[in-house]
Amino acid sequence: MAARFDSRLLAKYIWYVAKECNIDMNVTKTHKLLYILDGVMLAEGRNIVNENCRAWQYGPVYPKVQSMLQKNSRRYWVYGKKILIN
């Protein structure tokens, strides 16, 4: 059985890779990319995300990630600049 990761850790990794590739990120992109990652891994028979997403009006939302991003909105809402992901 594959290891399961905290959805917040995976979201931080997505932000890290986006920063390294100079890709602007926002909350919606974060949830959708995490959803794609989750889906690809599930298709391979590996459930790596420790929570299920919810269907919201504008797409999939992972509650723990949403809470993290709302609490640290000043830290994450920086476009094209240094993004703190600690």
DANORCOR-V249342 format. One line per field, one symbol per residue. phi: phi as a letter, one per 40 degrees, with the letter a starting at -180 (. if undefined). A space follows every 50 residues. Layout:
phi->???
This chain:
phi->.ccbbccccccccdcccccccfbcbacccdccccccdcccccccgbcbcc accbcbdbhcbcdccdcccccbdccccbcgbcbcbc
